[in-house]
Amino acid sequence: MTSSGKVLIYGGRGALGSAVLDFFKAKNFWTLNVDLTKNESADANVIVDPTHCWIEQEAHVLKEVEASLQGNRLDAILCVAGGWAGGNAASKDFIKNADLMWKQSVWSSTISARLASTFLKEDGLLQMTGAAAALEGTPGMIGYGAAKAAVHQIVKSLAADKSGLPENASVLAILPVTLDTHMNRKWMPKADFSTWTTLEYVSELLHKWTIQPSERPPSGSLLKLTTSGGQTEISKY
């Protein structure tokens, strides 16, 4: 069977990443997972060593992705890597958590941008993951907010002229409020789940933007996902 295309999921072993990867696999896409651990469902995996510095991670990922693609190009690079940690300036873990947030969100996003400059098709899609909370101040989770705000800025920069992306490529960021994941349900069991955005919704959205460039919002858009009563609306920033 002929493949529908090729996608790279950065963070393809996490809750959202696994859901996205499985969705694209079901649509007959070749999938490449880049993460700290292997995803058995992926067609290929690139394992990131968390003990490596930013520069070492970039060199390793670019080399391994090139070997996996064997001269082919990607229809989409979907960066859904990230995590959450709290802490205000008085917290003893403030700098520790801020460092972790920067590594999880900013390192992965910038390396995804490098991958896009090298391996993304013309008119391909580069997607990053910001956060609705980072549109404003985040005093109880400063490191998280700073890292996500940096992702927003990276997206705006990549959408501008001479950013290094391929011709007619699009870069977009999704800004979830809360995703409906197993861990979120575990830690917030009394929350109103009807206000959480499903992983299926995000997966469908990314697939649509990958296969239908005309359906994409303008490049550089920050797209806040707000869910109420199980229905999700998109607001563009």
Secondary structure, 3 states (H helix, E strand, C coil): CCCCEEEEEECCCCHHHHHHHHHHHHCCEEEEEEECCCCCCCCEEEECCCCCCHHHHHHHHHHHHHHHHCCCCEEEEEECCCCCCCECCCCCCHHHHHHHHHHHHHHHHHHHHHHHHHHEEEEEEEEEECCHHHHCCCCCEHHHHHHHHHHHHHHHHHHCCCCCCCCCCEEEEEEECCECCHHHHHHCCCCCHHHCECHHHHHHHHHHHHHCHHHCCCCCCEEEEEEECCEEEEEEC
